[in-house]
Amino acid sequence: MMHMTLYWGKDVTLLIDSWKTDSWLSYLLTLLACFLFSSFYQYMEDRRLSFRSLASSNTPQPSSADAGVPLLPNYHRSAKFATAVLFGINSAIGYILMLAIMSFNGGVFLAIVLGLAVGYFFFRCADEEAVVVENVCACG
């Protein structure tokens, strides 16, 4: 039966029909998997953002001496491609987590939210210290 409101219980079908929990052990393992997967989402988001900042900081500035010489190693294009691939992976993981929450099981909801919070604490808290704002005016 598909629930349309938040419910509590060990019987849950998660994402696919073959992923059903019928005992407390399978339910706890499912909650652990949701917790770890949502923490992994935060880790991958941290990798994507750090790779994007690394790729943008290493863009070569052409000098007047090599203005006519094409750059042989075009790292900027491959870095943009890798960043786009990581963004796609992170988007897929995010949508899978959203679909898992749409099982409307309270334990799954709490496991995913706690996993996101713990993953943010371990992998993303350092991001806030490195934020540099060049223009503080919100209108420009």
N, CA and C of each residue as an Amber inpcrd file, in Angstrom:
protein
   420
   0.8450000  -1.1770000   0.0000000   0.0000000   0.0000000   0.0000000
   0.8930000   1.2450000   0.0000000   0.5430000   2.1870000  -0.8300000
   1.2970000   3.4390000  -0.9230000   0.7200000   4.4420000   0.0710000
   1.5740000   4.9150000   0.9520000   1.1410000   5.8970000   1.9350000
   1.2360000   7.2910000   1.3360000   0.3030000   8.1320000   1.6920000
   0.3040000   9.5170000   1.2150000   0.5290000  10.5010000   2.3530000
   0.7060000   9.9990000   3.5450000   1.0400000  10.8260000   4.6990000
   2.2120000  10.1750000   5.4180000   2.8760000  10.9480000   6.2780000
   4.0220000  10.4390000   7.0120000   3.5660000   9.3520000   7.9870000
   4.2260000   8.2090000   7.9560000   3.8800000   7.1060000   8.8470000
   5.1470000   6.5560000   9.4720000   4.9710000   5.8640000  10.5730000
   6.0810000   5.2410000  11.2950000   5.8660000   3.7460000  11.2850000
   6.8930000   3.0050000  10.9660000   6.7970000   1.5540000  10.9800000
   7.9510000   0.9380000  10.2230000   8.1390000  -0.3450000  10.4170000
   9.2710000  -1.0380000   9.8110000   8.9620000  -1.5390000   8.4150000
   7.7300000  -1.5450000   8.0070000   7.3590000  -2.0370000   6.6850000
   7.3950000  -0.8830000   5.6910000   8.4010000  -0.9010000   4.8230000
   8.5570000   0.1740000   3.8450000   9.0500000  -0.4230000   2.5340000
   8.5840000   0.1350000   1.4340000   9.1000000  -0.1750000   0.1060000
   9.8580000   1.0470000  -0.3610000  11.1470000   0.8550000  -0.6410000
  12.0120000   1.9920000  -0.9530000  12.5040000   1.8990000  -2.3920000
  12.1290000   2.8690000  -3.1990000  12.5870000   3.0800000  -4.5750000
  12.1320000   2.0060000  -5.5620000  12.3330000   0.7450000  -5.2830000
  11.9390000  -0.3210000  -6.2110000  11.1460000  -1.3790000  -5.4390000
  10.3730000  -2.1570000  -6.1660000   9.5010000  -3.1470000  -5.5150000
  10.2720000  -4.2300000  -4.7760000  11.4920000  -4.5180000  -5.2190000
  12.2360000  -5.5860000  -4.5520000  12.9430000  -5.1080000  -3.2810000
  12.9470000  -3.8150000  -3.0140000  13.5630000  -3.2950000  -1.7830000
  12.4640000  -3.0720000  -0.7490000  12.0580000  -4.1380000  -0.1130000
  11.0200000  -4.0890000   0.9120000  11.6160000  -4.5410000   2.2340000
  11.2210000  -3.8850000   3.2760000  11.6700000  -4.2810000   4.6140000
  10.5140000  -4.9700000   5.3150000  10.8140000  -6.1200000   5.9140000
   9.7700000  -6.8520000   6.6250000  10.1890000  -7.2130000   8.0460000
  11.4300000  -6.8890000   8.3970000  11.8930000  -7.1430000   9.7620000
  12.6240000  -5.9020000  10.2590000  12.8670000  -5.8760000  11.5430000
  13.5680000  -4.7220000  12.1080000  15.0070000  -4.6480000  11.6150000
  15.6300000  -5.8000000  11.3820000  17.0050000  -5.8000000  10.8880000
  17.0790000  -5.2110000   9.4800000  16.1910000  -5.6210000   8.5920000
  16.2090000  -5.0700000   7.2370000  15.8380000  -3.5850000   7.2370000
  14.9600000  -3.1870000   8.1370000  14.5870000  -1.7790000   8.2470000
  15.7740000  -0.9410000   8.7440000  16.4930000  -1.4240000   9.7560000
  17.6500000  -0.6900000  10.2610000  18.7770000  -0.6280000   9.2280000
  18.9670000  -1.6940000   8.4690000  19.9640000  -1.6660000   7.3940000
  19.5690000  -0.6840000   6.2890000  18.2790000  -0.5790000   6.0190000
  17.7890000   0.3900000   5.0390000  18.0240000   1.8080000   5.5380000
  17.7590000   2.0500000   6.8210000  18.0010000   3.3760000   7.3750000
  19.4890000   3.7230000   7.3460000  20.3410000   2.7460000   7.6290000
  21.7790000   2.9670000   7.5570000  22.2110000   3.2870000   6.1260000
  21.6520000   2.5830000   5.1510000  21.9750000   2.8550000   3.7500000
  21.5290000   4.2580000   3.3510000  20.3580000   4.6810000   3.8050000
  19.8820000   6.0460000   3.5070000  20.7880000   7.0840000   4.1510000
  21.2020000   6.8370000   5.3820000  22.0970000   7.7520000   6.0900000
  23.4330000   7.8790000   5.3630000  24.0240000   6.7410000   4.9970000
  25.3260000   6.7660000   4.3240000  25.2370000   7.3720000   2.9320000
  24.1640000   7.0920000   2.2060000  24.0080000   7.6310000   0.8600000
  23.8230000   9.1450000   0.8800000  23.0920000   9.6500000   1.8660000
  22.9090000  11.1020000   1.9520000  24.1930000  11.7860000   2.4310000
  24.9810000  11.1420000   3.2700000  26.2860000  11.6950000   3.6430000
  27.2250000  11.6940000   2.4430000  27.1640000  10.6350000   1.6290000
  27.9600000  10.5600000   0.4100000  27.5850000  11.6810000  -0.5590000
  26.3140000  12.0470000  -0.5830000  25.8770000  13.1720000  -1.4180000
  26.6120000  14.4460000  -1.0260000  26.7300000  14.7110000   0.2640000
  27.4360000  15.9060000   0.7160000  28.9200000  15.8260000   0.3750000
  29.5100000  14.6430000   0.4670000  30.9130000  14.4640000   0.1000000
  31.1240000  14.7620000  -1.3860000  30.2380000  14.2190000  -2.2320000
  30.3690000  14.4540000  -3.6680000  30.1350000  15.9240000  -4.0190000
  29.2450000  16.5630000  -3.3150000  29.0160000  17.9950000  -3.5460000
  30.2550000  18.7970000  -3.1620000  30.9150000  18.4190000  -2.0800000
  32.1480000  19.0830000  -1.6810000  33.2330000  18.8630000  -2.7280000
  33.3460000  17.6440000  -3.2570000  34.3440000  17.3710000  -4.2980000
  34.0620000  18.1990000  -5.5480000  32.7950000  18.3000000  -5.9210000
  32.4380000  19.0630000  -7.1190000  32.7690000  20.5350000  -6.9500000
  32.4290000  21.0960000  -5.7990000  32.6870000  22.5220000  -5.5760000
  34.1770000  22.8150000  -5.4660000  34.9290000  21.9390000  -4.8240000
  36.3620000  22.1840000  -4.7220000  37.0420000  21.9950000  -6.0780000
  36.5620000  21.0410000  -6.8740000  37.1210000  20.8600000  -8.2080000
  36.7890000  22.0560000  -9.0960000  35.5780000  22.5850000  -8.9540000
  35.1900000  23.7540000  -9.7470000  36.0260000  24.9660000  -9.3720000
  36.2720000  25.1700000  -8.0870000  37.0900000  26.3160000  -7.6900000
  38.5420000  26.1180000  -8.0970000  39.0200000  24.8910000  -8.0580000
  40.3820000  24.6080000  -8.5090000  40.5120000  24.8370000 -10.0110000
  39.5150000  24.4090000 -10.7610000  39.5600000  24.5860000 -12.2080000
  39.4570000  26.0570000 -12.5960000  38.6680000  26.8300000 -11.8600000
  38.5260000  28.2430000 -12.2050000  39.7380000  29.0530000 -11.7660000
  40.4570000  28.6010000 -10.7330000  41.6350000  29.3450000 -10.2950000
  42.8500000  29.0420000 -11.1470000  42.8350000  27.9280000 -11.8770000
  43.9790000  27.5550000 -12.7040000  43.7800000  27.9040000 -14.1700000
  42.8500000  28.7680000 -14.4980000  42.6780000  29.1350000 -15.8900000
  43.8480000  30.0010000 -16.3220000  44.5240000  29.6400000 -17.3950000
  45.6900000  30.4100000 -17.8240000  45.2810000  31.7510000 -18.4200000
  45.9690000  32.7860000 -18.0360000  45.7490000  34.1150000 -18.5730000
  46.7300000  34.3240000 -19.7290000  46.2340000  34.6010000 -20.9320000
  47.1500000  34.7670000 -22.0480000  47.9460000  36.0550000 -21.9040000
  49.2280000  35.9340000 -22.1510000  50.0750000  37.1200000 -22.1100000
  50.2090000  37.6750000 -23.5230000  50.7830000  38.8360000 -23.6320000
  50.9140000  39.4540000 -24.9460000  51.9230000  38.7130000 -25.8080000
  52.8740000  37.9830000 -25.1820000  53.8820000  37.2550000 -25.9480000
  53.2830000  36.0350000 -26.6370000  52.3390000  35.2930000 -25.9610000
  51.7630000  34.1330000 -26.6020000  50.3420000  34.3920000 -27.0920000
  50.0220000  35.5860000 -27.4790000  48.6610000  35.8750000 -27.9200000
  48.3230000  35.1330000 -29.2070000  49.3000000  34.9240000 -30.0750000
  49.0260000  34.2380000 -31.3300000  49.2350000  32.7390000 -31.2550000
  49.7930000  32.2180000 -30.1730000  50.0820000  30.7900000 -30.0450000
  48.9150000  30.1160000 -29.3220000  48.2900000  29.1080000 -29.9490000
  47.2010000  28.4150000 -29.2460000  47.7470000  27.5880000 -28.0860000
  46.9580000  27.4850000 -27.0750000  47.3600000  26.6990000 -25.9060000
  47.2340000  25.2220000 -26.2380000  48.3070000  24.4820000 -26.1000000
  48.2720000  23.0650000 -26.4280000  47.4740000  22.2580000 -25.4160000
  47.8090000  22.3040000 -24.1250000  46.9690000  21.5510000 -23.1860000
  45.7520000  22.3820000 -22.7910000  44.6160000  21.9960000 -23.2810000
  43.3920000  22.7440000 -23.0030000  42.7070000  22.1330000 -21.7870000
  43.2190000  22.4510000 -20.5960000  42.6890000  21.8960000 -19.3590000
  41.3670000  22.5300000 -18.9630000  41.1400000  23.7440000 -19.3920000
  39.9220000  24.4450000 -18.9740000  38.6760000  23.7250000 -19.5050000
  38.7200000  23.2660000 -20.7550000  37.5630000  22.5780000 -21.3410000
  37.3220000  21.2320000 -20.6630000  38.3910000  20.4850000 -20.3770000
  38.2050000  19.1960000 -19.7140000  37.7680000  19.3800000 -18.2620000
  38.2160000  20.4610000 -17.6160000  37.7710000  20.7300000 -16.2480000
  36.2920000  21.0940000 -16.2300000  35.8470000  21.8530000 -17.2160000
  34.4200000  22.1740000 -17.2940000  33.5910000  20.9210000 -17.5450000
  34.1050000  20.0250000 -18.3800000  33.3940000  18.7770000 -18.6540000
  33.3130000  17.9090000 -17.3990000  34.4170000  17.7930000 -16.6700000
  34.4230000  16.9890000 -15.4450000  33.4990000  17.5910000 -14.3940000
  33.4690000  18.9130000 -14.3060000  32.5620000  19.5660000 -13.3660000
  31.1070000  19.3010000 -13.7460000  30.8210000  19.2960000 -15.0520000
  29.4640000  19.0110000 -15.5060000  29.0730000  17.5620000 -15.2050000
  30.0130000  16.6370000 -15.3610000  29.7250000  15.2320000 -15.0450000
  29.4420000  15.0710000 -13.5560000  30.2620000  15.7050000 -12.7190000
  30.0200000  15.6400000 -11.2750000  28.6900000  16.2810000 -10.9000000
  28.3180000  17.3570000 -11.5850000  27.0200000  17.9730000 -11.3210000
  25.8860000  17.0160000 -11.6760000  26.0280000  16.2930000 -12.7730000
  25.0050000  15.3180000 -13.1520000  24.8930000  14.1870000 -12.1440000
  26.0240000  13.7000000 -11.6550000  26.0100000  12.6440000 -10.6500000
  25.3530000  13.1390000  -9.3670000  25.7080000  14.3530000  -8.9460000
  25.1170000  14.9110000  -7.7250000  23.6190000  15.1390000  -7.8900000
  23.2070000  15.5720000  -9.0690000  21.7740000  15.7640000  -9.3060000
  21.0310000  14.4390000  -9.2360000  21.6090000  13.3880000  -9.8160000
  20.9680000  12.0700000  -9.7700000  20.8560000  11.5700000  -8.3310000
  21.9170000  11.7340000  -7.5580000  21.8760000  11.3080000  -6.1510000
  20.8230000  12.1030000  -5.3880000  20.7500000  13.4000000  -5.6530000
  19.7490000  14.2310000  -4.9790000  18.3290000  13.8030000  -5.3030000
  18.0670000  13.4760000  -6.5660000  16.7260000  13.0320000  -6.9420000
  16.4060000  11.6570000  -6.3520000  17.3940000  10.7940000  -6.2660000
  17.1660000   9.4820000  -5.6380000  16.8260000   9.6580000  -4.1600000
  17.5270000  10.5640000  -3.4890000  17.2060000  10.8380000  -2.0800000
  15.8000000  11.4160000  -1.9460000  15.4210000  12.2890000  -2.8690000
  14.0740000  12.8520000  -2.8230000  13.0210000  11.7540000  -3.0060000
  13.2660000  10.8430000  -3.9410000  12.3190000   9.7520000  -4.1470000
  12.2500000   8.8260000  -2.9340000  13.3750000   8.6410000  -2.2500000
  13.3570000   7.8170000  -1.0400000  12.5310000   8.4930000   0.0470000
  12.6500000   9.7960000   0.1780000  11.8360000  10.5120000   1.1610000
  10.3620000  10.4120000   0.8000000  10.0590000  10.3170000  -0.4830000
   8.6630000  10.2260000  -0.9040000   8.0390000   8.8690000  -0.6010000
   8.7850000   7.9890000   0.0670000   8.1590000   6.7740000   0.5960000
   7.2950000   7.1160000   1.8080000   7.4740000   8.3130000   2.3290000
   6.7100000   8.8730000   3.4500000   6.9110000   8.1100000   4.7560000
   8.0030000   7.3850000   4.8700000   8.3150000   6.7150000   6.1180000
   9.1020000   7.6850000   6.9850000   8.6990000   7.8200000   8.2330000
   9.3480000   8.7610000   9.1400000  10.8000000   8.4310000   9.4170000
  11.1160000   7.1550000   9.5410000  12.4950000   6.7480000   9.7880000
  13.3960000   7.0410000   8.6040000  12.9070000   6.8080000   7.3910000
  13.6830000   7.1130000   6.1870000  13.9180000   8.6110000   6.0970000
  12.8870000   9.3980000   6.3830000  13.0140000  10.8520000   6.3680000
  14.0840000  11.3220000   7.3500000  14.0200000  10.8220000   8.5830000
  15.0040000  11.2260000   9.5870000  16.4160000  10.7540000   9.2390000
  16.5420000   9.5430000   8.7040000  17.8610000   9.0260000   8.3440000
  18.5000000   9.8770000   7.2460000  17.7070000  10.2960000   6.2650000
  18.2520000  11.1020000   5.1780000  18.5980000  12.5040000   5.6580000
  17.7350000  13.1060000   6.4440000  18.0200000  14.4570000   6.9460000
  19.2310000  14.4410000   7.8760000  19.3230000  13.4530000   8.7570000
  20.4890000  13.3540000   9.6330000  21.7680000  13.0610000   8.8340000
  21.6630000  12.2260000   7.8080000  22.8140000  11.9610000   6.9600000
  23.2840000  13.1970000   6.2230000  22.3570000  14.0020000   5.7300000
  22.7270000  15.2630000   5.0750000  23.3900000  16.2100000   6.0590000
  22.8560000  16.2840000   7.2790000  23.4310000  17.1850000   8.2820000
  24.8240000  16.7290000   8.7120000  24.9970000  15.4340000   8.9440000
  26.3060000  14.9140000   9.3500000  27.3070000  15.0610000   8.2070000
  26.8690000  14.7770000   6.9870000  27.7500000  14.9500000   5.8360000
  28.1450000  16.4020000   5.6370000  27.2110000  17.3170000   5.8590000
  27.5320000  18.7410000   5.7700000  28.5450000  19.1300000   6.8360000
  28.3620000  18.6120000   8.0380000  29.2780000  18.9360000   9.1310000
  30.6950000  18.4540000   8.8270000  30.8260000  17.2370000   8.3250000
  32.1550000  16.6840000   8.0940000  32.8030000  17.1600000   6.8000000
  32.0030000  17.3960000   5.7610000  32.5980000  17.6710000   4.4650000
  32.4370000  19.1060000   3.9840000  31.4370000  19.8250000   4.4470000
  31.1510000  21.1140000   3.8400000  31.2840000  22.3060000   4.7700000
  31.4980000  22.1150000   6.0560000  31.5900000  23.2570000   6.9730000
  32.7760000  24.1510000   6.6640000  33.8350000  23.6130000   6.1230000
  35.0130000  24.4270000   5.7940000  34.7300000  25.3620000   4.6290000
  33.6810000  25.0900000   3.8260000  33.3440000  25.9540000   2.7010000
  32.9660000  27.3520000   3.1550000  32.3020000  27.4630000   4.2930000
  31.8210000  28.7580000   4.7440000  32.9530000  29.6780000   5.1560000
  34.0780000  29.1150000   5.5850000  35.2100000  29.9410000   5.9690000
  35.9160000  30.5240000   4.7620000  35.7670000  29.9110000   3.5900000
  36.4940000  30.3310000   2.4060000  35.6740000  31.2100000   1.4810000
  34.4890000  31.6430000   1.8940000  33.6400000  32.4640000   1.0530000
  34.1920000  33.8810000   1.0010000  34.3980000  34.3520000  -0.2190000
  34.8880000  35.7060000  -0.4240000  33.8280000  36.4570000  -1.2090000
  33.3890000  37.5790000  -0.6830000  32.3850000  38.3910000  -1.3330000
  33.0730000  39.6340000  -1.8680000  33.0290000  39.8050000  -3.1980000
  33.6670000  40.9680000  -3.7790000  32.7670000  42.1870000  -3.7280000
  31.4790000  42.0110000  -3.9560000  30.5510000  43.1220000  -3.9520000
  29.4650000  42.8100000  -2.9490000  29.3880000  43.5780000  -1.8940000
  28.4140000  43.2960000  -0.8490000  27.0510000  43.8790000  -1.1470000
  26.9400000  44.6930000  -2.1710000  25.6660000  45.2960000  -2.5470000
  24.8020000  44.2590000  -3.2220000  23.5810000  44.0740000  -2.7420000
  22.6840000  43.0780000  -3.2990000  22.0540000  43.5520000  -4.6060000
  22.1550000  44.8180000  -4.9060000  21.5000000  45.3350000  -6.1000000
  22.3580000  45.2440000  -7.3540000  23.6180000  44.9190000  -7.2310000
  24.4920000  45.0090000  -8.4000000  24.9720000  43.7260000  -8.8610000
